[in-house]
Amino acid sequence: MKILIASTPATGHLNPMLAITQILVGDGHEVALMTGTAFRARVEASGVKFFPLPEDADFDPNDVFSRFPELKTIPPGLEWFRVACERLFVDAIPAQHQGLLQALQQFPADIIVGDDMLFGVLPMLLGPRSQRPPIVLCGTSFLHWAREDGAPNFLGLQPAKSDDERGQYAAMARDYDAAVDQPVSLRLNRALKTLGVGPISMPLFHSVVALADSYMQLSVPSFEFPREIPSSVHFVGTPPIIPNQVPPPAWAEDLDGSRKVVLVTQGTVANHNFNLLVAPTLAALADEPDILVIATAGGRPVNAIPGKVPSNARIARYLPFEWLLPKVDVLVTNGGYGSVNQAMSYGIPLVTAGLTEDKADVNARVAWSGVGINLETNEPTPEALRNAVRAVLDQPRYQLRAAQIADEFAGINTRAEVLRVISELVTDETEVSRQRAIAASQGRRASRRA
């Protein structure tokens, strides 16, 4: 089978798509991957053909907002999110769509597998079904679907517990619709019209869940708010970490089990200011003799982490998570979806603090599921961090809940589920094509007899 993978050029999206690529290559499929030019070496090193995104859809993964400097100055909130949706996602649709068409000309794939924020698939999903291969999308963020309590997504709201809360959420939803969904939809439908499809009436992020032929959510059901979801959505667990991307650090032997290990990361997108989480965590735990703190810079130079490194801390630009996570007792994170799910799959409880991108909603799920503490801020104080880490370490309920969710991950054979979803969709498509061919042949014979 020929499979085209398509990924937004951001590390948190590409990593799971590369892991899925390895599953497919291991099963004997011919795979090509389209993403940003900065990832060419990583893609080609994985042994698959690389297709670059067109220039208008490409950006620097180490500074996602370099092409959109206004996003660095607008404070977190509805305006920031509207601008991000318009500039990062909607404006890239024509170029992404063109890139997909060009890739398919050179690599006639039997199926496309994309990440959930590569909205360049929308023109295909909205166009004639007979003129495209089946499309599977992968949820690299929380499940972007309407909630039963009427709350808008992306605001970090827990499920409503009362009619009063439902009323409050309804008011928030109206404000969100006016400030974000309506203007983004207008811009989206203008873009789709130029491509000869649309319009659509649902919100941008809901559209890919609703329209994809299949949707693989990279998590487990217990980490998603309960509500009715489309039958096309499949929870497939978290893809395995690709091993040996970087070697263990020089200080690897310091993780000898004599101290609790706390890992802190700001990921690879919201890591332009380490004073938000990494530095406060190092300061918070500097005087905790039973703790060893590990900090990763997410690809940035380690000297970008401000202040003196405490004696009980170790830092690195990158770390091999397949080596590190089995040794970690608590993850402190701003809420990257992939990192959170990887931690849970290892039974690691969490302390989270982040409000940008999708992180408020990811972190709300951390608290709701009982697997950790959400500090509900973008700039936690060292005192708040220290208290939260000590609570997660010292109160067995967090470790117990993390172990329960780890068991849920272990109960899903991610490799088998990914292969099943893809093979079933292609098999169904083959059968539909066969039936169309039979019908067409019968129609021609009937016409000749007439």
Stockholm file with secondary structure:
# STOCKHOLM 1.0

chainA/1-450         MKILIASTPATGHLNPMLAITQILVGDGHEVALMTGTAFRARVEASGVKFFPLPEDADFDPNDVFSRFPELKTIPPGLEWFRVACERLFVDAIPAQHQGLLQALQQFPADIIVGDDMLFGVLPMLLGPRSQRPPIVLCGTSFLHWAREDGAPNFLGLQPAKSDDERGQYAAMARDYDAAVDQPVSLRLNRALKTLGVGPISMPLFHSVVALADSYMQLSVPSFEFPREIPSSVHFVGTPPIIPNQVPPPAWAEDLDGSRKVVLVTQGTVANHNFNLLVAPTLAALADEPDILVIATAGGRPVNAIPGKVPSNARIARYLPFEWLLPKVDVLVTNGGYGSVNQAMSYGIPLVTAGLTEDKADVNARVAWSGVGINLETNEPTPEALRNAVRAVLDQPRYQLRAAQIADEFAGINTRAEVLRVISELVTDETEVSRQRAIAASQGRRASRRA
#=GR chainA/1-450 SS CEEEEECCSSHHHHHHHHHHHHHHHHTTCEEEEEECGGGHHHHHHTTSEEEECCGGGCCCGGGTTTTCTHHHHSCSSHHHHHHHIIIIIGGGHHHHHHHHHHHHHHSCCSEEEEETTCGGGHHHHHSCGGGSCCEEEEESSSCCCCCTTCCCTTSCCCCCCSHHHHHHHHHHHHHHIIIIIHHHHHHHHHHHHHTTCCCCCSCHHHHHHHHSSEEEESSCGGGSCCCCCCTTEEECCCCCCCTTSSCCCTTGGGCSSSSEEEEEECCSSSCSCTTTTHHHHHHHTTTCTTEEEEEECTTSCGGGSCSCCCTTEEEESSCCHHHHGGGCSEEEESCCHHHHHHHHHTTCCEEECCCSTTHHHHHHHHHHHTSEEECCCSSCCHHHHHHHHHHHHHCHHHHHHHHHHHHHHHTSCHHHHHHHHHHHHHHHHHHHHHHHHHHHHHHHHHHHHC
#=GC SS_cons         CEEEEECCSSHHHHHHHHHHHHHHHHTTCEEEEEECGGGHHHHHHTTSEEEECCGGGCCCGGGTTTTCTHHHHSCSSHHHHHHHIIIIIGGGHHHHHHHHHHHHHHSCCSEEEEETTCGGGHHHHHSCGGGSCCEEEEESSSCCCCCTTCCCTTSCCCCCCSHHHHHHHHHHHHHHIIIIIHHHHHHHHHHHHHTTCCCCCSCHHHHHHHHSSEEEESSCGGGSCCCCCCTTEEECCCCCCCTTSSCCCTTGGGCSSSSEEEEEECCSSSCSCTTTTHHHHHHHTTTCTTEEEEEECTTSCGGGSCSCCCTTEEEESSCCHHHHGGGCSEEEESCCHHHHHHHHHTTCCEEECCCSTTHHHHHHHHHHHTSEEECCCSSCCHHHHHHHHHHHHHCHHHHHHHHHHHHHHHTSCHHHHHHHHHHHHHHHHHHHHHHHHHHHHHHHHHHHHC
//
